[in-house]
Amino acid sequence: MNKFISKNKKIILTIVIFIAILSVVFIIPHPSKSKPLNTIEFEDTIAGKISVYDFMSKLQNEGKINFTEKDYVGMGKLIVSINGIKNNGNENWIYYVNGVEAQVGVSNYKINLGDIVSWKYEKSNY
């Protein structure tokens, strides 16, 4: 009977250790995963004065992003690639402001204080 209890204790202990390891690896958020990635803040003194394109150019000059664009006369700039990933006709870089797809080009939208600008590489509806 003692051998049976001892064996059960070993099995239970093994299961508890296994669950503890899983919780550390998968459940407890890691510091690198707990913050949004690729989040960049800018000074409030430029709010409403700088376009998304101008801000991206500033970041590119600082080595924080790499992108290419195409200029369309009368319409503004279109972002063609970001960090080496290019538009391909089916999927394109589309930017969002506060979770809503932008309705103007990157060179025309002026960033306001509190705006969250995000880029998604996705199938476009155009």
N, C-alpha and C positions, 0 to 999 in steps of 0.2 A: 504494500500500500504506500509506503514512504517513497519508493522508487517512482510510483505512478504520480504522486503529488509533486515530486521533484522534477519529473519530466514535464508536467503541465506548467510548472513555474518557469521553466526554461523556455517553453513555447510562448507563454504569455510575455515574458521579458523580451524575447526576440521580436514579437509583434509590436510591443510598446516602443522599442528602440527603432524599429523600421518606421513606425508612424511618426516618431519624433524627427527622424532624418527627412522624411517626406515633407513635414511641415516647415522645416527650415529651408528646404530647397524650393518648394512650390507655393507655399501659402504665405509665409512672411515676406513682405515686399523687400526687395533689395534696394539699397539707396540709389543705384543707377537707374532702376526702373520706376522709382516712385515719383520722379520729377518728369515733366514733359520734356521730350527730346527736342532739340533744335528750336528752343525758345530763346528769342533775343528781344531785349527791351531797349527802348530808345528814350532819350531825354524828353521830358514834357515840353521843353521850350521849342521843339520843332513840330509839335502836334499841329495838324491842320495846315502845315506849310510844306511838307515833303511828300512826294508821291511814293507809292509802293516801289516803282522802278528806281527812283532816286535812292531810296533806302537800301534796296538790293544792290545797287551800284556801290554804295558806301561799304556794305558788307563784303562785296567782292574785292574792293580795294584793300580791305583789312584781312583778306585771305580766309574769310569765314564761309564763303559760298562761291560757287562758280556757275555761271549761266551764260547763255547766248540768247540774243534776241534778233528780231527782224522788225524794221521800222516800216510802217505803212503810212504814207502821207495822208493826212487828214483824219486818221484813225488812231495813230499812236503806235506803241511798241507791243509786240507779241513775244512772249518768252518761248523760245524754241527748245531749249534744253536747260536742265538744272543738274549740276554735279554729274554730267556725262550722260544723263538719261534724256533722250531726244523724243520729241513729238513724232509719231509715226503714221498719222492719218486716222488710225482707229482710237488711239489713246493720246491724250494731250495734257499738258500742264494747265490746270485751271485753278485760279485763286479764289479764295473765299474770305469774306470779312465777317467776323462774328458768326461763323457757321453758315452764312448765306452766300451762294455763288455771286460773285461780283458782276455788276451790270455795265461797268466801264473798264477800259483798258488800264493796265498797270501804270502807265505814264500819266493817267488822268485822275486816278483816285488818290486823294490826300488823306493820309493816315491821321486819325483823331486819337486823342488820349483815351486809352481803354480798349481800342480796337485790337482784335486778334486776327491777324492775317495768316492764313494757312494755304498751302499748296497741295493739290491732290493730282496725281497722275491717273487719269481715268478716261473712260470712253466719253467723248463729248456728244452733245445733243445737236450739234450744228450740221 
